[in-house]
């Protein structure tokens, strides 16, 4: 049975439009925030608004997509994806490091403001972690369905999902977050050199990212003691 197409309003919103919308929102928030707030506070607040907007738009697209539409729109949806992919991963890593500057500036601030700083730091950690693995899931889907354009649909495009030759975004989210949390491939097997390289990059980045999150978490707990 033929899967229904995505609504036009959803199909027209590709990765670049979602990123641009999120950047515009973050810029707007940064401009309207009062200047008496510390610069790291304003930057992280704007960053959080931007990444949660991007995550929301991306998840809406994922939930409405089907394997058929993912395959058909692979080139259009992921055109220029490499530049966007590198930009988002670099920004997510930088945002987590910026939390250190936020939490080390505790002199002369009230306990309430310190609590708000800690809440902002926790929100940034969660959002950045979700963003990194969601972007990797998009990249896995892109590689998989671009491979399918030139081979038989019954042959996995770099990943072998047990008993499933037409995975949807839920499958790629599963694979991405398993790599991000455990640094192993679980029950999904990699079957191409390109996908193994991408998985290796994801595993290495996740190790350092999770280590940084652990260090930031210890810093947050110490700031509350």
MIDOSE-1310 file (N, C-alpha, C; in nm, 2 decimals, decimal comma, always signed):
residues 225
xxxx	+0,08/-0,12/+0,00/+0,00/+0,00/+0,00/+0,09/+0,12/+0,00; +0,05/+0,22/-0,08/+0,13/+0,34/-0,09/+0,11/+0,43/+0,03; +0,22/+0,47/+0,09/+0,22/+0,56/+0,21/+0,18/+0,70/+0,17; +0,10/+0,77/+0,25/+0,05/+0,90/+0,22/+0,17/+1,00/+0,21
xxxx	+0,16/+1,09/+0,13/+0,26/+1,20/+0,12/+0,25/+1,29/+0,24; +0,36/+1,36/+0,27/+0,36/+1,46/+0,37/+0,28/+1,58/+0,32; +0,22/+1,65/+0,42/+0,15/+1,77/+0,38/+0,25/+1,87/+0,32; +0,20/+1,95/+0,23/+0,29/+2,05/+0,16/+0,36/+2,14/+0,26
xxxx	+0,29/+2,18/+0,37/+0,35/+2,27/+0,46/+0,47/+2,21/+0,53; +0,47/+2,07/+0,55/+0,58/+2,00/+0,61/+0,69/+1,97/+0,51; +0,65/+1,94/+0,39/+0,75/+1,90/+0,29/+0,84/+2,02/+0,25; +0,78/+2,14/+0,25/+0,86/+2,25/+0,21/+0,96/+2,30/+0,32
xxxx	+0,95/+2,25/+0,44/+1,03/+2,29/+0,55/+1,15/+2,19/+0,55; +1,26/+2,22/+0,48/+1,37/+2,13/+0,49/+1,47/+2,17/+0,60; +1,58/+2,10/+0,60/+1,67/+2,12/+0,72/+1,72/+2,27/+0,72; +1,75/+2,33/+0,61/+1,80/+2,47/+0,61/+1,69/+2,56/+0,66
xxxx	+1,56/+2,54/+0,63/+1,46/+2,63/+0,68/+1,44/+2,61/+0,83; +1,45/+2,49/+0,88/+1,44/+2,46/+1,02/+1,55/+2,53/+1,10; +1,67/+2,52/+1,04/+1,78/+2,58/+1,11/+1,77/+2,73/+1,10; +1,73/+2,79/+0,99/+1,72/+2,93/+0,98/+1,61/+2,99/+1,08
xxxx	+1,50/+2,92/+1,09/+1,39/+2,96/+1,18/+1,44/+2,96/+1,32; +1,52/+2,85/+1,36/+1,57/+2,85/+1,49/+1,67/+2,96/+1,52; +1,76/+2,99/+1,42/+1,86/+3,09/+1,44/+1,79/+3,23/+1,46; +1,68/+3,25/+1,38/+1,61/+3,38/+1,39/+1,54/+3,39/+1,53
xxxx	+1,49/+3,28/+1,58/+1,43/+3,28/+1,71/+1,53/+3,31/+1,82; +1,65/+3,24/+1,81/+1,75/+3,26/+1,91/+1,81/+3,41/+1,90; +1,82/+3,46/+1,78/+1,87/+3,60/+1,77/+1,77/+3,70/+1,83; +1,64/+3,67/+1,81/+1,53/+3,76/+1,86/+1,54/+3,76/+2,02
xxxx	+1,55/+3,64/+2,07/+1,55/+3,63/+2,22/+1,68/+3,70/+2,27; +1,79/+3,68/+2,21/+1,91/+3,75/+2,25/+1,90/+3,90/+2,25; +1,83/+3,95/+2,15/+1,81/+4,10/+2,14/+1,72/+4,15/+2,25; +1,61/+4,08/+2,28/+1,51/+4,14/+2,37/+1,54/+4,11/+2,52
xxxx	+1,64/+4,02/+2,55/+1,68/+4,00/+2,69/+1,74/+4,13/+2,75; +1,71/+4,16/+2,87/+1,77/+4,28/+2,94/+1,92/+4,27/+2,94; +1,99/+4,38/+2,93/+2,13/+4,39/+2,92/+2,20/+4,37/+3,06; +2,11/+4,38/+3,17/+2,17/+4,37/+3,30/+2,20/+4,22/+3,33
xxxx	+2,15/+4,13/+3,25/+2,19/+3,99/+3,26/+2,33/+3,97/+3,21; +2,40/+3,88/+3,27/+2,54/+3,85/+3,22/+2,53/+3,80/+3,08; +2,63/+3,83/+3,00/+2,64/+3,79/+2,86/+2,63/+3,63/+2,84; +2,70/+3,55/+2,92/+2,68/+3,41/+2,91/+2,54/+3,36/+2,94
xxxx	+2,47/+3,43/+3,03/+2,33/+3,40/+3,06/+2,24/+3,43/+2,94; +2,26/+3,54/+2,88/+2,18/+3,58/+2,76/+2,21/+3,48/+2,64; +2,34/+3,45/+2,62/+2,37/+3,36/+2,51/+2,31/+3,22/+2,53; +2,32/+3,17/+2,65/+2,27/+3,03/+2,67/+2,12/+3,03/+2,67
xxxx	+2,06/+3,14/+2,71/+1,91/+3,14/+2,71/+1,87/+3,14/+2,56; +1,93/+3,23/+2,48/+1,90/+3,23/+2,33/+1,93/+3,10/+2,27; +2,04/+3,04/+2,31/+2,08/+2,91/+2,25/+1,97/+2,80/+2,28; +1,93/+2,80/+2,40/+1,82/+2,70/+2,44/+1,69/+2,72/+2,36
xxxx	+1,65/+2,85/+2,34/+1,53/+2,87/+2,26/+1,55/+2,82/+2,12; +1,67/+2,84/+2,07/+1,70/+2,80/+1,93/+1,70/+2,65/+1,91; +1,77/+2,58/+2,01/+1,79/+2,43/+1,99/+1,65/+2,36/+2,01; +1,58/+2,41/+2,11/+1,45/+2,34/+2,14/+1,35/+2,37/+2,03
xxxx	+1,36/+2,49/+1,96/+1,28/+2,51/+1,84/+1,32/+2,42/+1,73; +1,45/+2,40/+1,71/+1,50/+2,31/+1,61/+1,46/+2,17/+1,63; +1,47/+2,13/+1,76/+1,44/+1,99/+1,79/+1,29/+1,97/+1,77; +1,20/+2,06/+1,81/+1,06/+2,05/+1,79/+1,03/+2,04/+1,64
xxxx	+1,08/+2,12/+1,56/+1,05/+2,12/+1,41/+1,10/+1,99/+1,35; +1,22/+1,94/+1,40/+1,28/+1,82/+1,34/+1,19/+1,70/+1,38; +1,15/+1,69/+1,51/+1,07/+1,58/+1,56/+0,93/+1,58/+1,49; +0,88/+1,69/+1,46/+0,75/+1,70/+1,39/+0,77/+1,64/+1,25
xxxx	+0,88/+1,67/+1,18/+0,90/+1,62/+1,05/+0,93/+1,47/+1,06; +1,00/+1,42/+1,16/+1,03/+1,28/+1,18/+0,90/+1,20/+1,20; +0,82/+1,25/+1,29/+0,70/+1,17/+1,32/+0,60/+1,16/+1,21; +0,60/+1,25/+1,11/+0,51/+1,25/+1,00/+0,57/+1,18/+0,88
xxxx	+0,70/+1,15/+0,88/+0,77/+1,09/+0,77/+0,75/+0,94/+0,76; +0,75/+0,88/+0,64/+0,74/+0,74/+0,62/+0,86/+0,70/+0,55; +0,90/+0,57/+0,55/+1,01/+0,52/+0,47/+1,00/+0,56/+0,32; +0,88/+0,56/+0,26/+0,87/+0,60/+0,12/+0,90/+0,75/+0,10
xxxx	+0,85/+0,83/+0,19/+0,88/+0,98/+0,17/+1,02/+1,01/+0,21; +1,08/+0,94/+0,30/+1,22/+0,96/+0,34/+1,31/+0,92/+0,22; +1,28/+0,81/+0,15/+1,36/+0,78/+0,03/+1,34/+0,88/-0,08; +1,22/+0,92/-0,10/+1,19/+1,01/-0,22/+1,25/+1,15/-0,19
xxxx	+1,25/+1,19/-0,07/+1,30/+1,33/-0,04/+1,44/+1,33/+0,01; +1,51/+1,22/+0,00/+1,65/+1,22/+0,06/+1,74/+1,33/+0,01; +1,74/+1,35/-0,12/+1,83/+1,45/-0,18/+1,79/+1,59/-0,15; +1,66/+1,61/-0,16/+1,61/+1,75/-0,13/+1,62/+1,78/+0,01
xxxx	+1,58/+1,69/+0,10/+1,59/+1,72/+0,24/+1,73/+1,74/+0,30; +1,82/+1,66/+0,24/+1,96/+1,67/+0,30/+2,06/+1,74/+0,21; +2,01/+1,82/+0,12/+2,10/+1,89/+0,03/+2,17/+2,00/+0,12; +2,31/+2,00/+0,12/+2,38/+2,08/+0,21/+2,39/+2,04/+0,35
xxxx	+2,35/+1,91/+0,38/+2,35/+1,86/+0,51/+2,48/+1,86/+0,58; +2,59/+1,84/+0,51/+2,72/+1,82/+0,57/+2,76/+1,95/+0,64; +2,74/+2,07/+0,58/+2,77/+2,19/+0,65/+2,68/+2,22/+0,77; +2,56/+2,19/+0,76/+2,46/+2,20/+0,87/+2,50/+2,11/+0,98
xxxx	+2,53/+1,98/+0,94/+2,57/+1,88/+1,04/+2,69/+1,92/+1,12; +2,80/+1,97/+1,05/+2,92/+2,02/+1,12/+2,89/+2,14/+1,21; +2,81/+2,23/+1,16/+2,78/+2,35/+1,24/+2,71/+2,32/+1,37; +2,61/+2,23/+1,36/+2,53/+2,20/+1,48/+2,61/+2,12/+1,58
xxxx	+2,69/+2,02/+1,54/+2,77/+1,95/+1,63/+2,87/+2,04/+1,70; +2,93/+2,13/+1,63/+3,03/+2,22/+1,69/+2,96/+2,31/+1,78; +2,85/+2,36/+1,75/+2,77/+2,45/+1,84/+2,73/+2,38/+1,96; +2,68/+2,26/+1,95/+2,64/+2,18/+2,07/+2,76/+2,16/+2,17
xxxx	+2,87/+2,12/+2,11/+2,99/+2,10/+2,20/+3,03/+2,24/+2,27; +3,03/+2,34/+2,19/+3,07/+2,47/+2,24/+2,97/+2,52/+2,35; +2,85/+2,49/+2,34/+2,75/+2,53/+2,43/+2,77/+2,46/+2,57; +2,80/+2,34/+2,57/+2,83/+2,26/+2,69/+2,95/+2,32/+2,76
xxxx	+3,06/+2,35/+2,68/+3,17/+2,42/+2,74/+3,14/+2,55/+2,80; +3,05/+2,62/+2,74/+3,01/+2,76/+2,79/+2,94/+2,75/+2,92; +2,89/+2,64/+2,96/+2,82/+2,63/+3,09/+2,93/+2,65/+3,20; +3,05/+2,61/+3,18/+3,15/+2,63/+3,28/+3,17/+2,77/+3,31
xxxx	+3,17/+2,86/+3,21/+3,18/+3,00/+3,23/+3,06/+3,06/+3,31; +2,95/+3,00/+3,28/+2,83/+3,05/+3,35/+2,83/+3,01/+3,50; +2,87/+2,89/+3,53/+2,87/+2,85/+3,67/+2,99/+2,89/+3,75; +3,09/+2,94/+3,69/+3,21/+2,98/+3,77/+3,19/+3,13/+3,81
xxxx	+3,10/+3,20/+3,75/+3,08/+3,34/+3,78/+2,97/+3,35/+3,89; +3,00/+3,31/+4,02/+2,90/+3,30/+4,12/+2,92/+3,42/+4,22; +3,02/+3,50/+4,21/+3,04/+3,60/+4,31/+2,94/+3,72/+4,30; +2,88/+3,75/+4,41/+2,80/+3,87/+4,42/+2,66/+3,85/+4,36
xxxx	+2,61/+3,72/+4,34/+2,48/+3,70/+4,29/+2,40/+3,63/+4,40; +2,27/+3,65/+4,39/+2,18/+3,60/+4,49/+2,16/+3,45/+4,47; +2,11/+3,38/+4,58/+2,08/+3,24/+4,57/+1,98/+3,21/+4,46; +1,88/+3,30/+4,45/+1,78/+3,28/+4,35/+1,84/+3,28/+4,21
xxxx	+1,92/+3,38/+4,18/+1,99/+3,39/+4,05/+2,08/+3,27/+4,02; +2,15/+3,23/+4,13/+2,23/+3,11/+4,11/+2,15/+2,99/+4,08; +2,03/+2,97/+4,14/+1,95/+2,86/+4,11/+1,90/+2,87/+3,96; +1,87/+2,99/+3,91/+1,83/+3,01/+3,77/+1,94/+2,97/+3,68
xxxx	+2,07/+3,00/+3,72/+2,18/+2,97/+3,64/+2,20/+2,82/+3,63; +2,18/+2,75/+3,74/+2,19/+2,60/+3,75/+2,08/+2,54/+3,66; +1,96/+2,59/+3,67/+1,85/+2,54/+3,59/+1,88/+2,56/+3,44; +1,94/+2,68/+3,41/+1,97/+2,71/+3,27/+2,08/+2,61/+3,22
xxxx	+2,18/+2,58/+3,31/+2,29/+2,49/+3,27/+2,23/+2,35/+3,25; +2,14/+2,30/+3,33/+2,09/+2,17/+3,31/+2,01/+2,16/+3,18; +1,93/+2,27/+3,16/+1,85/+2,27/+3,03/+1,94/+2,27/+2,91; +2,05/+2,34/+2,92/+2,15/+2,34/+2,81/+2,21/+2,21/+2,78
xxxx	+2,25/+2,14/+2,89/+2,31/+2,00/+2,88/+2,21/+1,91/+2,81; +2,08/+1,91/+2,86/+1,98/+1,82/+2,80/+1,96/+1,85/+2,66; +1,94/+1,98/+2,63/+1,91/+2,02/+2,49/+2,03/+1,98/+2,39; +2,15/+2,01/+2,44/+2,27/+1,98/+2,35/+2,28/+1,84/+2,33
xxxx	+2,26/+1,76/+2,43/+2,27/+1,61/+2,42/+2,17/+1,56/+2,32; +2,05/+1,60/+2,33/+1,94/+1,56/+2,24/+1,97/+1,60/+2,10; +2,02/+1,72/+2,08/+2,05/+1,78/+1,95/+2,15/+1,70/+1,88; +2,26/+1,66/+1,95/+2,37/+1,59/+1,89/+2,32/+1,46/+1,83
xxxx	+2,25/+1,38/+1,91/+2,21/+1,25/+1,87/+2,10/+1,25/+1,76; +2,01/+1,35/+1,77/+1,91/+1,37/+1,67/+1,97/+1,40/+1,54; +2,07/+1,49/+1,53/+2,14/+1,52/+1,41/+2,21/+1,40/+1,35; +2,27/+1,32/+1,44/+2,33/+1,20/+1,39/+2,22/+1,10/+1,33
xxxx	+2,11/+1,10/+1,39/+2,00/+1,01/+1,34/+1,96/+1,06/+1,20; +1,95/+1,19/+1,18/+1,92/+1,24/+1,04/+2,03/+1,21/+0,94; +2,16/+1,21/+0,99/+2,27/+1,18/+0,90/+2,27/+1,03/+0,86; +2,23/+0,94/+0,96/+2,22/+0,80/+0,93/+2,11/+0,77/+0,83
xxxx	+2,00/+0,84/+0,85/+1,89/+0,82/+0,75/+1,92/+0,87/+0,62; +1,99/+0,98/+0,61/+2,04/+1,04/+0,48/+2,13/+0,94/+0,41; +2,23/+0,88/+0,48/+2,32/+0,79/+0,41/+2,24/+0,66/+0,37; +2,15/+0,61/+0,45/+2,08/+0,49/+0,42/+2,00/+0,50/+0,30
xxxx	+1,92/+0,61/+0,29/+1,82/+0,62/+0,18/+1,88/+0,67/+0,05; +2,00/+0,74/+0,06/+2,07/+0,78/-0,06/+2,13/+0,65/-0,12; +2,18/+0,56/-0,04/+2,23/+0,43/-0,09/+2,12/+0,35/-0,16; +2,00/+0,36/-0,11/+1,89/+0,29/-0,17/+1,85/+0,34/-0,31
xxxx	+1,89/+0,46/-0,34/+1,85/+0,51/-0,47/+1,92/+0,43/-0,59; +2,03/+0,36/-0,56/+2,10/+0,29/-0,67/+2,11/+0,14/-0,65; +2,04/+0,09/-0,54/+2,05/-0,05/-0,52/+1,90/-0,10/-0,49; +1,89/-0,23/-0,48/+1,76/-0,30/-0,46/+1,72/-0,26/-0,32
xxxx	+1,59/-0,24/-0,30/+1,53/-0,20/-0,17/+1,55/-0,30/-0,06; +1,57/-0,43/-0,10/+1,59/-0,54/+0,00/+1,73/-0,54/+0,05; +1,82/-0,46/+0,00/+1,96/-0,46/+0,05/+1,98/-0,34/+0,14; +2,03/-0,36/+0,26/+2,04/-0,25/+0,35/+2,14/-0,15/+0,30
xxxx	+2,10/-0,02/+0,32/+2,19/+0,09/+0,27/+2,29/+0,13/+0,38; +2,37/+0,04/+0,42/+2,48/+0,07/+0,52/+2,44/+0,02/+0,66; +2,31/+0,00/+0,69/+2,27/-0,05/+0,82/+2,18/-0,17/+0,80; +2,19/-0,27/+0,88/+2,10/-0,39/+0,87/+2,01/-0,39/+0,99
xxxx	+1,89/-0,35/+0,98/+1,79/-0,36/+1,09/+1,72/-0,50/+1,08; +1,73/-0,57/+1,19/+1,67/-0,71/+1,19/+1,52/-0,71/+1,15; +1,49/-0,79/+1,05/+1,36/-0,81/+1,00/+1,29/-0,68/+0,95; +1,37/-0,58/+0,91/+1,31/-0,45/+0,87/+1,40/-0,39/+0,76
xxxx	+1,36/-0,39/+0,64/+1,43/-0,34/+0,53/+1,38/-0,20/+0,49; +1,28/-0,14/+0,56/+1,24/-0,01/+0,53/+1,22/+0,06/+0,66; +1,33/+0,10/+0,73/+1,33/+0,16/+0,86/+1,27/+0,31/+0,85; +1,21/+0,35/+0,95/+1,17/+0,49/+0,96/+1,26/+0,57/+1,06
xxxx	+1,22/+0,69/+1,09/+1,31/+0,77/+1,17/+1,32/+0,72/+1,31; +1,22/+0,65/+1,36/+1,22/+0,59/+1,49/+1,34/+0,49/+1,50; +1,36/+0,41/+1,39/+1,47/+0,32/+1,39/+1,61/+0,39/+1,39; +1,62/+0,50/+1,32/+1,75/+0,57/+1,31/+1,77/+0,64/+1,45
xxxx	+1,66/+0,69/+1,51/+1,68/+0,75/+1,64/+1,72/+0,65/+1,74; +1,67/+0,53/+1,73/+1,71/+0,42/+1,82/+1,85/+0,39/+1,80; +1,90/+0,37/+1,68/+2,04/+0,34/+1,66/+2,13/+0,46/+1,71; +2,09/+0,58/+1,68/+2,17/+0,69/+1,72/+2,19/+0,71/+1,87
xxxx	+2,08/+0,69/+1,94/+2,08/+0,71/+2,08/+2,15/+0,59/+2,15; +2,14/+0,47/+2,09/+2,21/+0,36/+2,15/+2,36/+0,38/+2,14; +2,41/+0,43/+2,02/+2,55/+0,46/+2,00/+2,59/+0,57/+2,10; +2,50/+0,68/+2,11/+2,54/+0,79/+2,20/+2,54/+0,75/+2,35
xxxx	+2,47/+0,65/+2,39/+2,46/+0,61/+2,53/+2,56/+0,50/+2,57; +2,58/+0,41/+2,47/+2,66/+0,29/+2,51/+2,78/+0,27/+2,42; +2,80/+0,35/+2,31/+2,91/+0,34/+2,22/+2,92/+0,20/+2,16; +2,81/+0,13/+2,14/+2,81/+0,01/+2,07/+2,69/+0,00/+1,97
xxxx	+2,70/-0,09/+1,88/+2,60/-0,10/+1,77/+2,47/-0,18/+1,81; +2,47/-0,24/+1,92/+2,35/-0,31/+1,97/+2,32/-0,42/+1,86; +2,19/-0,43/+1,83/+2,14/-0,54/+1,74/+2,14/-0,50/+1,59; +2,17/-0,37/+1,57/+2,18/-0,32/+1,43/+2,32/-0,33/+1,38
xxxx	+2,34/-0,39/+1,26/+2,47/-0,41/+1,21/+2,51/-0,31/+1,10; +2,63/-0,26/+1,10/+2,68/-0,17/+0,99/+2,73/-0,26/+0,88; +2,69/-0,22/+0,76/+2,73/-0,30/+0,64/+2,80/-0,22/+0,53; +2,84/-0,10/+0,56/+2,91/-0,02/+0,46/+3,03/+0,05/+0,53
xxxx	+3,13/+0,08/+0,45/+3,24/+0,16/+0,51/+3,21/+0,30/+0,55; +3,12/+0,36/+0,47/+3,08/+0,50/+0,51/+3,00/+0,50/+0,64; +2,91/+0,40/+0,66/+2,84/+0,40/+0,78/+2,92/+0,37/+0,90; +3,02/+0,28/+0,88/+3,11/+0,25/+0,99/+3,19/+0,37/+1,03
xxxx	+3,24/+0,45/+0,93/+3,31/+0,57/+0,96/+3,22/+0,67/+1,04; +3,10/+0,68/+1,00/+3,01/+0,78/+1,06/+2,98/+0,73/+1,21; +2,96/+0,60/+1,22/+2,94/+0,54/+1,36/+3,06/+0,56/+1,45; +3,18/+0,54/+1,39/+3,30/+0,56/+1,47/+3,31/+0,71/+1,51
xxxx	+3,28/+0,80/+1,42/+3,29/+0,94/+1,46/+3,18/+0,97/+1,57; +3,07/+0,91/+1,56/+2,96/+0,93/+1,65/+3,00/+0,88/+1,79; +3,06/+0,76/+1,79/+3,10/+0,70/+1,92/+3,21/+0,78/+1,99; +3,31/+0,83/+1,91/+3,42/+0,91/+1,97/+3,37/+1,04/+2,02
xxxx	+3,28/+1,11/+1,94/+3,23/+1,23/+1,99/+3,14/+1,22/+2,11; +3,06/+1,11/+2,11/+2,97/+1,08/+2,23/+3,05/+1,06/+2,35; +3,17/+0,99/+2,34/+3,25/+0,96/+2,46/+3,30/+1,09/+2,52; +3,35/+1,18/+2,44/+3,40/+1,31/+2,50/+3,28/+1,40/+2,54
xxxx	+3,17/+1,39/+2,47/+3,06/+1,47/+2,50/+3,00/+1,42/+2,64; +2,99/+1,29/+2,65/+2,93/+1,24/+2,78/+3,03/+1,27/+2,90; +3,16/+1,26/+2,87/+3,26/+1,30/+2,97/+3,24/+1,44/+3,02; +3,22/+1,53/+2,92/+3,21/+1,67/+2,95/+3,08/+1,69/+3,03
xxxx	+2,97/+1,62/+2,99/+2,85/+1,63/+3,06/+2,86/+1,59/+3,21; +2,94/+1,48/+3,23/+2,96/+1,43/+3,37/+3,04/+1,54/+3,45; +3,14/+1,60/+3,38/+3,22/+1,70/+3,45/+3,13/+1,82/+3,49; +3,04/+1,86/+3,39/+2,95/+1,97/+3,41/+2,85/+1,94/+3,52
xxxx	+2,81/+1,82/+3,53/+2,71/+1,78/+3,63/+2,77/+1,79/+3,77; +2,90/+1,74/+3,78/+2,97/+1,75/+3,91/+2,98/+1,90/+3,95; +3,01/+1,98/+3,85/+3,02/+2,13/+3,88/+2,89/+2,18/+3,92; +2,78/+2,14/+3,86/+2,65/+2,19/+3,90/+2,62/+2,15/+4,04
xxxx	+2,64/+2,02/+4,08/+2,61/+1,97/+4,21/+2,70/+2,05/+4,32; +2,83/+2,07/+4,28/+2,92/+2,15/+4,37/+2,87/+2,29/+4,39; +2,81/+2,35/+4,29/+2,76/+2,49/+4,31/+2,64/+2,49/+4,40; +2,57/+2,38/+4,42/+2,45/+2,38/+4,51/+2,49/+2,35/+4,65
x	+2,61/+2,30/+4,68/+2,65/+2,27/+4,81/+2,70/+2,39/+4,89
